[in-house]
Amino acid sequence: MAKTEDPKKRISFLTKEINKHNELYYKQNTQIISDKEYDGLFAELKSLEVKYAEFAHAKSPTKFVGSDLSTQFTKFKHKVPVLSLENTYNETELSEWLEKTGFEENYSLEWKIDGASMLLYYEGGELKNAVTRGTGGIGDIVTENVKTIKSIPHKLSHNISITVRGEIFMNFAEFDEFNEEYGGKFANPRNLAAGSIKHKDPAEVAKRPLRIYVYDAYLVSGKKGIKTHKEIIDLLKKEKFPIAPDSKIVKGKDLISEIKKFRTKKESMPFPVDGLVIKLDSLERRDSLGETSHSPRWARAFKFDALLKETTIVEIDYAIGRTGKITPRAKVTPTLLAGTTVTYATLHNQDYIDQLGAGLGAKVLISKRGEIIPAVEKVVSPGKSVFKLPEKCPACKTKLTKVDDSVDYFCTNRNCPERKKNNLIFFCSKKQMNIEGLGERQIEIFFEKGWVKDIPDLYNLYKKKDDILLLDGFGEKSVKIIFDGIEKSKEKDFKFTLPSIGLNEVGPKVTEILIENGFDSWDKLIQLSKSKNAEETLNEIHGIGPRTVGALLFHLKDKETLNLIQTLTKLGLKFTANEVQKSDIQPFLNQSWCVTGSFEHFQPRDLAMEIITKHGGKKVTSVSSKTTHLLYGPGAGNKLDKATELGVQLISEDDFLKILKKEGIPLPQ
């Protein structure tokens, strides 16, 4: 605060500013300033309120925890205050806290997961309520949504009443896979996890790869005599609750060296973490230190401050994706950030731009979210004006609208040229039909020339060979690669062709589930759509929710989709799943295998499953009581939790390689 600034006005400004950021973070799952900047504002307000108590507001954020309450859920009064942690950002701040709590004391040290806080209330050993943090005093009951997370026990082995606290989140790999199914409409794992637990439909929530790690508990009855945090965690482990990896008990004097070890692991973690949580192990010492109205004195969060760099927005453009979503991005002055030069940073959507106040010429701070995607995080000084997306699609002039509960705007015209072009790029991409030689640049050229407007045009492109050879950069060799790639794509079966044509909500995962349940061709799906119980049959398939069922049934009766598949079939594409060629060596006979995580020798991991099916096994996409084996690697998700719970045999990549070696089965080339 400047010396001349009125403390009353400053307190009023800070109160409004912090409440605004609380609203964005807790209710809109959006963050436009860093944690460190937020903490700076918060600390300043606390200091001013002590010095000028007469100017403090009745609803000051220093007196309340940020609220995520929603009007659509029943409210629940928490039985213990659900407080926030005070943040520290460096060794000096941590040492100052340790001087008050004790260097010789034991502390728990665990990852601070970037997700959504949740409290699980058990009475007599049964899960009665799952409640969001809310205001810290009152939360929203979201029990049915949270019960879809398979790793949460519904009944404990002991007849105890206990409140368990944890964090709901998503692994990066699982988020990416899910997001791809939905056309990339979700910004990051934290936003999707927080939004999912507030979804209206538990059946839809069940499709989302939510996970939970629990990290504390408050005993109401039973199991008395617990004196330390370690004993609480041991109890939670015995009751089969999932606990975050690497959690440990450390002496206060060793915390700083241990934190350095954790920091080196951060980049390789399969889920989003933004720091560490440090808590006194002794429950008696916790009680003696007590808490403020906002945070416990016996715990701290050690935050890994995001690396931010200042740059300038020189241009803002936008693109219409294959699903119709319009996505703005900022072109910035080239800036070295986390080892790479950043020239573009995402601005997500219009709501985000408005909250930032971003525009041309603005000086901004950028970061790499999840250490991968560059994003504009804050406006340091504004530009000429706040940038506004067009009201109509720049390609086809269709009015842009918000779809369902999305914050994004979409072009709903299926014949929009930008949507069509990006759908062609998607069809040819490595993850889909993998047509060699046909990348984004080539598709754009052919599209602009009018030679390829729809997917079927690719298979008539040979008629334009002489014209293509006249273009710069298209010699005999490169053109041959393109046509060979197009011809080779006809060998792909239903597993690839169906998800590649860009049908809404029908991606690789849904296609695999359909094949697994006997719908291994388009003709079989058409037959199903004509039956009276088609919707009921599809809804009974595990892993396919009502929204996907509705979209699939629409496509099965949509003339445009039917004509597209009929045309592609006549052009030689397969809409029937290939029969797996069986080997005489059958070590996996009568076994059902599922896969999760990533692998060194099997990229993509379907290569491992092809070996299993070729040698007698059955591939399944989800873990159930009928699954016999789970092949898992780093980044394994809910499937690993469920397999452990059901007693499914767990096979690591090393174990699998040993089996193949023993049976004389070669690795894929």
C-alpha positions in Angstrom: 0.0 0.0 0.0 1.4 3.4 -1.0 1.9 5.8 1.9 -0.8 8.1 0.7 -3.4 5.4 0.1 -6.4 5.4 2.4 -6.3 2.2 4.5 -10.1 2.0 4.4 -10.2 2.1 0.6 -7.3 -0.4 0.4 -9.1 -2.9 2.7 -12.2 -2.5 0.7 -10.4 -3.1 -2.6 -8.5 -6.2 -1.2 -11.7 -7.7 0.2 -13.5 -7.4 -3.2 -10.4 -8.6 -5.1 -9.8 -11.7 -3.0 -13.5 -12.6 -3.0 -13.6 -12.3 -6.8 -10.6 -14.7 -7.1 -12.3 -17.1 -4.6 -15.5 -17.0 -6.7 -13.4 -17.8 -9.9 -11.4 -20.6 -8.3 -14.0 -22.4 -6.2 -17.2 -22.0 -8.3 -15.9 -21.5 -11.9 -12.8 -23.6 -11.6 -10.7 -20.8 -13.1 -7.5 -19.2 -11.8 -6.2 -15.9 -13.3 -3.4 -15.1 -10.8 -0.8 -17.4 -9.2 -1.1 -18.8 -5.7 1.8 -16.7 -4.6 0.1 -13.5 -5.8 -3.1 -14.5 -4.1 -1.3 -15.2 -0.9 0.4 -11.8 -1.1 -3.0 -10.1 -1.4 -4.3 -12.2 1.5 -1.3 -11.4 3.7 -1.7 -7.7 3.1 -5.4 -7.8 4.0 -4.7 -9.7 7.2 -2.0 -7.2 8.2 -4.2 -4.2 7.5 -7.2 -5.6 9.4 -5.0 -6.0 12.5 -3.8 -2.4 12.2 -7.1 -0.9 11.2 -9.7 -3.3 12.7 -12.5 -0.7 12.5 -12.4 -0.9 8.7 -12.5 -4.8 8.4 -15.6 -6.1 6.5 -18.0 -8.4 8.1 -17.6 -10.8 5.2 -13.8 -10.5 4.9 -12.2 -13.5 3.2 -9.8 -13.7 6.2 -12.7 -14.9 8.3 -14.0 -17.5 5.9 -12.7 -20.3 3.6 -13.5 -19.9 -0.1 -16.8 -21.5 -0.9 -17.7 -24.0 -3.7 -21.4 -24.2 -2.7 -23.9 -24.8 -5.5 -27.7 -24.2 -5.4 -28.5 -27.6 -6.9 -27.2 -29.8 -4.0 -28.5 -30.5 -0.5 -26.4 -28.8 2.2 -24.5 -30.6 5.0 -23.0 -29.0 8.2 -19.5 -30.3 8.6 -18.8 -32.0 11.9 -15.3 -30.5 12.1 -14.1 -27.2 10.5 -12.6 -27.8 7.0 -9.8 -25.3 6.9 -7.3 -24.2 4.2 -3.6 -24.5 4.6 -1.3 -21.5 4.9 1.3 -21.6 2.1 5.1 -21.3 2.2 7.2 -20.8 -0.8 10.8 -21.1 0.3 13.1 -22.7 2.9 13.3 -19.5 5.0 9.5 -19.3 5.5 9.4 -23.1 6.3 12.2 -22.7 8.9 10.4 -19.9 10.6 7.4 -22.1 11.0 9.4 -25.0 12.2 10.9 -22.8 14.9 7.4 -22.5 16.4 6.4 -26.2 16.0 9.7 -27.9 16.7 12.7 -29.2 14.5 12.8 -32.4 16.6 9.1 -33.2 16.0 7.9 -35.8 13.5 6.0 -34.5 10.4 4.1 -36.2 7.6 5.2 -35.2 4.2 3.0 -35.9 1.2 2.2 -34.6 -2.3 -0.3 -31.6 -2.5 -2.5 -32.8 -5.3 -4.3 -30.2 -7.5 -7.8 -31.5 -7.4 -11.1 -31.1 -5.5 -11.3 -31.5 -1.7 -13.8 -34.1 -0.4 -15.0 -35.4 3.0 -16.3 -38.9 3.4 -18.6 -39.4 6.4 -18.8 -43.0 7.7 -21.3 -44.0 10.4 -21.0 -47.5 12.0 -18.6 -48.4 9.2 -20.9 -47.4 6.3 -20.4 -44.5 3.9 -23.4 -42.2 4.6 -22.3 -38.9 2.9 -19.7 -37.5 0.6 -19.5 -33.7 1.0 -17.6 -30.9 -0.7 -15.6 -28.5 1.4 -18.1 -25.7 0.7 -17.6 -22.8 3.0 -15.5 -24.9 5.4 -18.6 -25.1 7.7 -21.3 -26.2 5.2 -20.7 -28.3 2.1 -22.7 -29.9 -0.8 -23.8 -33.5 -0.5 -22.5 -35.3 -3.7 -22.6 -38.8 -2.4 -24.0 -40.6 -5.5 -21.4 -38.9 -7.7 -18.5 -39.8 -5.4 -19.6 -43.4 -5.1 -18.8 -43.9 -8.7 -15.1 -43.8 -7.8 -14.4 -47.5 -7.4 -11.5 -47.2 -5.0 -13.7 -45.6 -2.2 -14.9 -48.3 0.2 -18.7 -48.2 0.8 -18.4 -50.3 4.0 -15.4 -50.6 6.4 -14.2 -53.7 8.0 -14.6 -52.1 11.5 -17.8 -50.7 13.0 -16.4 -47.2 13.4 -17.7 -43.7 12.8 -15.0 -41.7 11.0 -14.7 -38.7 8.7 -12.1 -39.2 6.0 -10.7 -36.3 4.0 -9.1 -36.7 0.6 -8.6 -35.1 -2.8 -10.4 -36.1 -6.0 -8.3 -35.8 -9.2 -7.4 -37.2 -12.6 -4.2 -38.7 -14.0 -2.8 -36.7 -16.9 -2.9 -39.8 -19.2 -6.5 -40.6 -18.3 -7.6 -37.0 -18.7 -6.0 -36.8 -22.1 -7.8 -40.0 -23.2 -11.1 -38.8 -21.9 -10.7 -35.3 -23.3 -9.9 -36.7 -26.7 -13.3 -38.5 -26.7 -15.0 -35.1 -26.0 -13.1 -33.2 -28.7 -10.7 -31.5 -26.3 -13.3 -29.4 -24.7 -11.8 -29.5 -21.2 -9.0 -27.2 -20.1 -7.1 -29.3 -17.5 -7.5 -32.3 -15.1 -8.2 -30.1 -12.1 -11.1 -28.2 -13.7 -12.7 -31.5 -15.0 -12.3 -33.2 -11.7 -13.9 -30.3 -9.7 -16.7 -30.0 -12.3 -17.4 -33.7 -12.4 -18.3 -34.1 -8.7 -20.9 -31.3 -9.2 -22.4 -32.9 -12.3 -26.2 -33.5 -12.3 -26.0 -37.1 -13.6 -24.1 -39.8 -11.6 -24.2 -42.0 -14.7 -22.2 -39.4 -16.6 -19.8 -39.0 -13.7 -19.2 -42.8 -13.7 -17.6 -42.4 -17.2 -15.1 -39.9 -16.0 -11.7 -41.2 -14.8 -11.9 -39.8 -11.3 -9.5 -41.0 -8.6 -9.0 -40.1 -4.9 -6.2 -40.2 -2.5 -7.1 -39.7 1.2 -4.8 -38.0 3.6 -6.4 -37.5 7.0 -9.3 -38.7 9.2 -11.2 -37.7 12.3 -12.4 -40.5 14.5 -15.9 -40.1 16.1 -16.2 -43.6 17.7 -14.3 -46.9 17.8 -10.5 -47.5 17.5 -9.7 -45.2 20.3 -6.1 -44.6 21.5 -4.8 -43.3 18.2 -2.1 -40.6 19.0 -0.4 -39.9 15.7 -1.1 -39.1 12.1 0.9 -42.2 11.1 -1.5 -44.4 13.0 -4.4 -42.7 11.2 -2.8 -43.4 7.8 -2.1 -47.0 8.9 -5.8 -47.4 9.8 -6.9 -46.0 6.4 -4.6 -48.4 4.6 -6.1 -51.3 6.5 -9.5 -50.2 5.4 -8.3 -50.2 1.8 -8.3 -46.5 1.2 -5.9 -45.3 -1.5 -3.0 -43.2 -0.2 -0.8 -41.0 -2.3 2.6 -42.5 -3.2 5.8 -41.3 -1.5 4.0 -40.2 1.7 6.3 -40.5 4.7 7.1 -39.4 8.2 10.2 -37.1 8.5 12.0 -35.3 11.3 11.6 -31.5 11.2 15.4 -31.1 10.8 15.3 -33.3 7.7 12.4 -31.7 6.0 14.3 -29.4 3.7 16.5 -32.1 2.3 13.5 -34.4 1.8 11.6 -31.6 0.0 14.5 -31.3 -2.4 14.1 -35.0 -3.2 10.4 -34.6 -3.8 11.0 -31.6 -6.1 13.1 -33.8 -8.4 10.2 -36.2 -8.8 7.6 -33.6 -9.5 8.0 -33.5 -13.3 7.5 -37.3 -13.6 4.3 -37.5 -11.4 1.4 -39.0 -13.4 -1.1 -36.7 -11.7 -1.2 -32.9 -11.1 0.8 -31.7 -8.0 1.5 -28.1 -7.1 3.5 -28.7 -3.9 3.8 -30.6 -0.7 1.7 -30.8 2.5 3.6 -30.9 5.9 1.7 -31.8 9.1 2.7 -32.5 12.7 2.6 -36.2 13.4 1.5 -35.8 17.0 -2.2 -35.3 17.5 -1.6 -33.9 21.0 0.8 -31.3 19.6 -1.8 -30.4 17.0 -4.4 -29.8 19.7 -2.0 -27.6 21.7 -1.1 -25.4 18.7 -4.8 -25.1 17.6 -5.9 -23.2 14.6 -7.0 -19.8 13.3 -10.4 -19.2 11.7 -8.8 -19.9 8.3 -6.0 -22.5 8.8 -4.4 -24.9 11.3 -1.2 -23.8 13.0 0.2 -27.3 12.9 0.3 -27.7 9.1 1.7 -25.9 6.1 1.7 -26.3 2.3 5.1 -25.9 0.6 4.2 -24.7 -2.8 6.2 -25.2 -6.0 5.7 -21.8 -7.5 4.9 -22.0 -11.3 7.7 -20.7 -13.5 6.3 -17.5 -15.0 7.9 -15.3 -17.7 6.8 -11.8 -18.8 6.1 -11.3 -22.5 3.9 -9.2 -24.8 0.8 -10.2 -26.8 1.5 -9.2 -30.4 -1.5 -10.9 -32.0 -4.6 -12.9 -31.0 -6.0 -15.4 -33.4 -8.6 -18.2 -33.1 -9.4 -21.5 -34.7 -12.5 -23.5 -35.3 -11.8 -27.2 -34.4 -13.4 -30.3 -35.9 -16.1 -30.3 -33.1 -16.9 -26.6 -33.9 -15.2 -25.2 -30.7 -13.5 -21.8 -31.2 -10.3 -21.5 -29.3 -8.3 -18.3 -29.0 -4.6 -18.1 -28.6 -2.1 -15.3 -28.1 1.0 -14.9 -30.3 3.6 -13.5 -27.9 7.1 -12.1 -28.2 9.3 -15.3 -28.4 10.2 -16.2 -24.8 12.4 -19.0 -23.4 10.3 -20.9 -20.8 11.2 -24.3 -19.2 13.7 -25.1 -21.8 11.7 -24.2 -25.0 10.9 -21.0 -26.8 7.2 -20.1 -26.6 5.6 -18.1 -29.4 2.0 -19.0 -28.7 0.0 -19.4 -25.5 -3.6 -20.5 -25.0 -6.3 -18.1 -23.8 -8.8 -20.9 -23.4 -12.1 -19.0 -24.1 -13.9 -15.7 -23.9 -14.7 -15.9 -20.2 -11.0 -16.4 -19.5 -10.0 -13.5 -21.6 -12.6 -11.2 -19.9 -11.4 -12.3 -16.5 -7.7 -11.6 -17.4 -8.5 -8.4 -19.3 -6.2 -9.6 -22.1 -5.8 -7.7 -25.4 -3.3 -6.8 -28.1 -0.2 -5.1 -26.7 -0.8 -6.3 -23.2 2.2 -7.3 -21.1 1.4 -10.7 -19.7 2.9 -13.5 -17.6 2.9 -17.0 -19.2 3.6 -20.4 -17.8 3.5 -24.0 -18.9 0.5 -25.6 -17.3 1.3 -29.2 -16.3 4.7 -28.3 -17.7 3.3 -28.9 -21.2 0.8 -26.3 -22.5 1.9 -22.7 -22.6 -0.9 -20.5 -21.1 -1.4 -16.8 -20.4 -1.7 -16.5 -16.6 -1.9 -12.8 -15.8 -2.1 -9.4 -17.4 0.7 -7.2 -16.0 -0.3 -4.1 -18.0 -3.4 -3.9 -20.3 -3.3 -3.5 -24.0 -5.5 -1.3 -26.1 -8.7 -3.1 -25.1 -10.0 -6.5 -24.0 -10.1 -8.8 -27.0 -13.5 -10.1 -28.1 -14.1 -13.3 -30.2 -16.4 -12.8 -33.2 -20.1 -13.5 -32.7 -20.2 -15.5 -35.9 -18.0 -18.3 -37.2 -15.2 -16.7 -39.2 -15.4 -19.5 -41.8 -19.1 -20.0 -42.4 -20.8 -17.0 -40.6 -22.9 -19.3 -38.4 -23.7 -17.7 -35.0 -21.4 -19.1 -32.3 -23.3 -20.6 -29.3 -22.5 -22.3 -26.0 -23.4 -26.0 -26.0 -24.7 -27.8 -23.0 -22.9 -26.6 -19.8 -19.7 -25.7 -21.6 -18.0 -22.3 -21.2 -16.8 -22.5 -24.8 -18.5 -21.2 -27.9 -19.2 -23.6 -30.9 -20.0 -23.4 -34.5 -22.9 -25.8 -34.9 -22.8 -26.0 -38.7 -21.6 -29.5 -39.7 -20.7 -28.2 -43.2 -18.5 -25.4 -41.8 -15.3 -25.5 -44.0 -13.0 -25.1 -41.0 -14.7 -28.0 -39.2 -14.5 -30.1 -42.4 -10.8 -29.3 -42.9 -9.9 -30.1 -39.3 -11.9 -33.3 -39.5 -9.8 -34.3 -42.5 -6.6 -33.6 -40.6 -7.9 -35.6 -37.6 -8.8 -38.6 -39.9 -5.3 -38.7 -41.4 -3.5 -38.2 -38.1 -1.2 -40.8 -36.5 -3.7 -41.6 -33.7 -6.4 -42.3 -36.3 -5.9 -43.7 -39.8 -2.2 -42.7 -39.8 -1.9 -41.9 -43.5 1.8 -41.3 -44.1 2.6 -38.1 -46.1 -0.7 -36.4 -45.4 0.0 -34.0 -42.6 -1.7 -30.7 -41.7 0.2 -28.7 -44.4 -0.7 -31.1 -47.2 -4.4 -31.3 -46.2 -4.6 -27.5 -46.1 -3.2 -27.2 -49.6 -5.5 -29.8 -51.1 -8.5 -28.4 -49.2 -7.8 -24.9 -50.5 -7.4 -26.2 -54.1 -10.8 -27.8 -53.7 -9.4 -31.3 -54.4 -10.3 -32.7 -51.0 -13.4 -31.4 -49.2 -14.6 -34.5 -47.5 -13.1 -37.8 -46.3 -14.2 -39.7 -49.5 -12.3 -37.2 -51.6 -9.0 -38.6 -50.2 -9.7 -41.9 -52.0 -10.2 -40.1 -55.3 -7.2 -37.9 -54.9 -5.2 -40.1 -57.4 -7.2 -38.4 -60.2 -5.3 -35.2 -59.3 -1.9 -36.7 -59.4 -0.6 -34.7 -62.3 -1.9 -31.4 -60.7 -0.2 -32.3 -57.4 3.1 -33.0 -59.1 3.1 -29.4 -60.4 3.0 -28.0 -56.9 6.2 -26.8 -55.1 7.5 -29.4 -52.7 5.6 -32.3 -54.2 8.0 -34.6 -56.1 7.4 -38.1 -57.4 8.7 -39.7 -54.2 6.6 -37.6 -51.7 3.5 -38.0 -53.9 4.0 -41.8 -54.0 4.3 -41.9 -50.2 0.9 -40.1 -50.0 -0.9 -42.4 -52.4 0.7 -45.5 -50.8 -0.5 -44.2 -47.4 -4.0 -43.7 -48.6 -4.1 -47.2 -50.1 -2.7 -48.7 -47.0 -5.3 -47.1 -44.9 -7.9 -49.4 -46.5 -6.3 -52.2 -44.4 -7.5 -50.6 -41.2 -10.5 -52.2 -39.7 -13.6 -51.0 -37.7 -11.5 -50.3 -34.6 -9.8 -47.5 -36.5 -12.4 -46.4 -39.2 -15.3 -45.8 -36.8 -13.5 -43.4 -34.4 -11.6 -41.7 -37.3 -14.6 -40.3 -39.1 -15.3 -37.8 -36.3 -18.7 -38.8 -34.9 -19.6 -36.9 -31.8 -18.7 -39.0 -28.6 -17.7 -42.0 -30.6 -13.9 -42.2 -30.1 -11.4 -45.1 -29.8 -12.5 -46.1 -26.3 -16.2 -46.2 -27.1 -15.4 -48.2 -30.3 -13.4 -50.7 -28.3 -16.2 -51.2 -25.8 -18.7 -51.7 -28.6 -16.5 -54.3 -30.2 -15.8 -56.0 -26.9 -19.6 -56.3 -26.4 -20.2 -58.0 -29.8 -21.0 -54.9 -31.9 -17.9 -55.3 -34.1 -19.3 -53.9 -37.3 -21.4 -50.9 -38.5 -24.0 -53.3 -39.9 -24.5 -54.8 -36.4 -25.0 -51.4 -34.9 -27.5 -50.5 -37.7 -29.5 -53.7 -36.8 -29.4 -52.8 -33.2 -30.7 -49.3 -33.9 -33.8 -50.8 -35.6 -34.8 -52.8 -32.5 -37.2 -51.6 -29.9 -34.7 -52.0 -27.0 -31.7 -50.4 -28.7 -31.3 -47.7 -26.1 -31.8 -50.1 -23.2 -29.2 -52.5 -24.7 -26.6 -49.8 -25.1 -27.2 -48.3 -21.7 -26.5 -51.7 -20.1 -23.0 -51.7 -21.5 -20.4 -50.8 -18.9 -18.4 -47.7 -19.8 -21.1 -46.1 -22.1 -23.3 -43.5 -20.6 -26.7 -42.1 -21.6 -25.1 -39.1 -23.4 -22.9 -41.4 -25.6 -25.9 -43.7 -26.2 -28.0 -40.7 -27.4 -25.2 -39.5 -29.8 -24.6 -43.0 -31.2 -28.3 -43.6 -31.8 -28.5 -40.2 -33.6 -25.6 -41.1 -35.9 -27.1 -44.5 -36.7 -30.2 -42.8 -38.1 -28.5 -39.7 -39.5 -28.6 -39.6 -43.3 -25.3 -37.7 -43.6 -23.5 -40.3 -41.5 -25.1 -43.2 -43.2 -24.2 -41.8 -46.7 -20.6 -41.2 -45.5 -20.1 -44.7 -44.3 -21.8 -46.2 -47.3 -19.6 -44.2 -49.7 -16.4 -45.1 -47.7 -17.3 -48.8 -47.8 -17.7 -48.7 -51.6 -14.3 -47.0 -51.8 -12.8 -50.0 -50.0 -12.7 -49.0 -46.3 -13.6 -51.6 -43.7 -16.4 -51.1 -41.2 -16.0 -54.6 -39.8 -13.5 -55.6 -37.1 -10.8 -58.0 -38.3 -10.7 -61.4 -36.9 -7.5 -61.9 -34.8 -5.0 -64.3 -36.4 -4.4 -67.0 -33.8 -1.0 -68.5 -33.1 -0.4 -72.2 -32.2 1.3 -70.9 -29.0 -1.6 -70.2 -26.6 -0.3 -69.2 -23.1 -3.1 -66.7 -22.6 -6.0 -69.2 -23.4 -9.1 -68.6 -21.3 -7.6 -65.4 -19.8 -9.2 -61.9 -20.0 -6.6 -59.1 -20.0 -7.0 -55.4 -19.4 -4.3 -52.7 -19.8 -3.6 -49.4 -18.1 -0.6 -47.0 -17.9 2.2 -46.4 -20.4 5.0 -48.8 -21.5 8.5 -48.7 -22.9 8.4 -51.6 -25.3 4.7 -51.4 -26.3 3.9 -48.0 -28.0 1.0 -47.8 -28.5 0.1 -50.2 -25.7 -2.4 -51.9 -28.0 0.6 -53.8 -29.3 0.8 -55.7 -26.1 -2.9 -56.5 -26.3 -2.5 -57.7 -29.9 0.1 -60.2 -28.7 -2.3 -61.4 -26.0 -5.3 -61.9 -28.3 -3.1 -63.6 -31.0 -1.9 -66.1 -28.4 -5.2 -67.1 -27.0 -6.3 -64.3 -24.6 -9.2 -62.0 -24.6 -8.9 -58.2 -24.5 -11.3 -56.2 -22.3 -11.5 -52.5 -21.8 -12.6 -52.4 -18.2 -11.8 -54.3 -15.1 -14.5 -56.5 -13.6 -14.9 -59.8 -11.7 -14.4 -61.6 -15.0 -11.0 -60.0 -15.7 -8.1 -62.4 -14.9 -5.1 -60.2 -15.6 -4.2 -56.5 -15.6 -1.1 -55.4 -17.5 0.0 -52.1 -15.9 2.7 -49.4 -16.3 3.5 -46.0 -15.0 0.5 -43.7 -14.8 -1.9 -46.6 -14.1 -5.2 -45.3 -13.0 -8.5 -46.5 -11.6 -8.2 -49.8 -13.3 -5.2 -50.7 -11.1 -7.2 -49.7 -7.9 -10.2 -51.8 -9.0 -8.0 -54.8 -10.0 -6.3 -54.7 -6.6 -9.7 -54.6 -4.9 -11.0 -57.6 -6.9 -7.9 -59.7 -6.6 -7.1 -59.6 -10.3 -3.5 -60.8 -11.1 -1.3 -57.7 -11.6 1.4 -58.0 -14.4 4.1 -55.3 -14.8 5.8 -54.7 -18.1 8.9 -56.6 -16.8 6.7 -59.6 -15.8 5.0 -59.5 -19.2 8.4 -59.5 -21.0 9.5 -62.5 -18.9 6.3 -64.4 -20.0 7.0 -63.6 -23.7 10.6 -64.7 -23.4 9.6 -68.0 -21.7 7.1 -68.8 -24.4 9.4 -67.7 -27.2 7.0 -65.0 -28.4 8.9 -62.1 -30.2 8.4 -58.5 -29.4 6.6 -56.3 -32.0 8.9 -54.6 -34.5 
